[in-house]
């Protein structure tokens, strides 16, 4: 395979494989794809297909066993269960990444305020995570990830523990934030409808390798009840379960 | 990671949850001393001898209790200082865990009192009578805290550690901002266990002469443990009863004013 040198690509994975020490079977066999700047990319696939491993490798939390990975330095992440620190206030949780960058307090305050406003939680700065609902916690997680003003935002099944109404609200929020900040998003999901309603491109991962790449040509906001939407979902679904 | 955090799911509580209500706390403060005294009283009347001799004054019981508490406190501070580095060492990586954890397990399961005669000989050689008791208390307390901390460090969700790495926390900063706060609830339960173990050991650890052949009670340490043992050996019922009561009251007060408050405070550091 030729190395893609398109300068518009912010992330490049080439022939990436991963085998964990504790296992004989590889988590990833060979994964190659690029992520374009400002793109909203979604990785989907059945459980255990390796989609979360790909995200961890992009995040730098795991190293690829073989293959090459090119990523920008400032990558941020939103976790499945929020991963907020229970002993810190909402403010300090959002400031976490800024504090380790030794940013002056006044600038920290400005960035925290700006990003809490972005997720409509400006009035919750002094609350603790346990005082918030699941959706609010996930919003804090999003604000924390955005506060470091990343060039890539990784989302690891961020809506999977939420009820449908909250999930829907957060879908709207994440699309609005994406349009406002133009941050590149790579999201892992196991829901086909979610992927099709949010992403520019959907990559189906099966058995530790890229099985199919779908480009979603629908304009935003996407209407989930239209025939074209249903048609794309059907197409993805047929490959997902093939 | 469990995905238990659905909106509307309530946190699982055991039968006693913290924060305890004031009623519950006062209940423990009152009921424990009453029960302790009642039991001792019954037992003395059923089985005790009736020889009465020189009584130790009330004041000296308070003094003895303070001396013993001081010993426990010193041993606890040492145990605390050693336990965090040891726990961090064990949980540092899989290799360290394979090497050190089985070792700690064996050391922990050794009955330290069996080694007390050797420990005493060593410390007495340097004239450190108190040192002997404090050392034995230290070894009894240390492992309770170490193993509590190890299980605490193990229970930190992978997602939390990942978040630490993503947001730039490494090495000491990671320990200070993630590992230490996450260990707080385990440090407190470990400390409660350590003190319980300490009170248990201190009763015998102060009576040094029983471990040194040819020595007299003169080398025994002044404390509630030696007061209890001597009172019991000499058949001084009232002294014994007063000492037990004082001991139980102090432990109940510690529980009320220290441990219950700390357990309440620890809720803040728990992952859901």
Interface residues (C-beta under 8 A of the other chain):
Chain A: X56 X59 X60 X61 X75 X76 X77 X79 X80 X81 X82 X83 X85 X86 X87 X96 X97 X100 X101 X128 X130 X133 X134 X135 X137 X144 X148 X160 X161 X162 X163 X166
Chain B: X1 X3 X4 X5 X6 X7 X8 X157 X159 X160 X162 X163 X165 X166 X167 X168 X169 X173 X177 X178 X181 X184 X268 X269 X270 X271 X272
